[in-house]
């Protein structure tokens, strides 16, 4: 007898991964240049030179037994100090190494939070559109996900529906800004209202409601867009971060959970995060990249490429008749599909070797996610396919 739920998760890839694999198959058949794969959020720009320079220096000059050996369970103290110093310099905070628990990417950080916080009967509120794995992570921790429908006009928060969903079982609220899949960035006004409601409801129920901020796209913003740093607005905020996107290191799996001292019972919360890491087998994040990401914590890859791609794609799609809310950040766009059935629309797009992800999987039907972290030339070549698809609906 096996755990049937785990068998199901192991045998069914996500829609995104299925499309990605289909794209590789089509590329082998007709040539990669003829497949317009916008399925997966795999950064297309190289890591900044800081990454390779630091890696080379470490390999040449650091004792390999230390470089490739175990660190402390929560991460190397010097690496955590460098990361805390970077946060303090950028956000005017006063964090120290013991506010940080290093993890194998943001996914592990989120799982540590859910498993560290969740008690039987607890609920976590998620705002659509949302990263589909949240449901897997929350239910894997034995809790229930409560979904708030999307505000499809601006992809901010529908506060009436949000406040109505909070109850005595609400343990936490997950926000992802800049957002995957919409690219939306929560305004300071939105963040302040969110914090006010959470403070009031925490007092009403006599227990903290935790705000879990999933921030792997924090640095990828365009124009004058500002990303509010949530711990400055709400004390009971846990920050989950990854360098997968900012440093173009998705395969290296390095991130953290930030537990601010201002949080209620912060040391107990940190202990719960550490205990969850131990229970899940997530102790000691990849050692070498702890040192690399710490040295490059304030650097980013060349995100101007994503802004170029965003501007080209946004202008072109709107001219073709697609309705698109302009992304403030990330490298995703979330236009409305040209028919109500987004699954059918995305299937029809495959006729043109155009691989885009249905919005249904993100809790927001009638939309499609376009991941434009691709070479600009792919976007230029794809425009005829987007136009041909649009013509089918005119």
Buried (B, 14 or more C-beta within 10 A) or exposed (E): EEEEEEEEBEEEEBBBEBBBEBBEEBBEEEEEEEBBBBBBBBBBBEBBEBBEEBBEEBEEEEEEEEBEEEBBBBBBBEBBBBBBBBBEEEEEBEBEBBBBBBBBBBBBBBBBBBBBBBEEEBBBBBBBBBBBBBBBBBBBBEBBBBBBEBBBEEBBBBBEBBBEBBEEBBBBBBBBBBBBBBBBBBBEEBBBBBBEBBBEBBEEBEEBBBBBBBBBBBBBBBEEBEBBBBBBBBBBBBBBBBBBBBBBBBEBBBBBBBBBBBBEEBEEBBEBBBEBBEEBEBBBBBBBBBBBBBBBBBBBBEBEBBBEBBEBBBEBBEEBEBEBBEBBBBBBBBBBBBEEBBBEBBEBBBEBBBBBBBBBBBBBBBBBBBBBBBEBEBBEBBBEBBBBBBEEEE
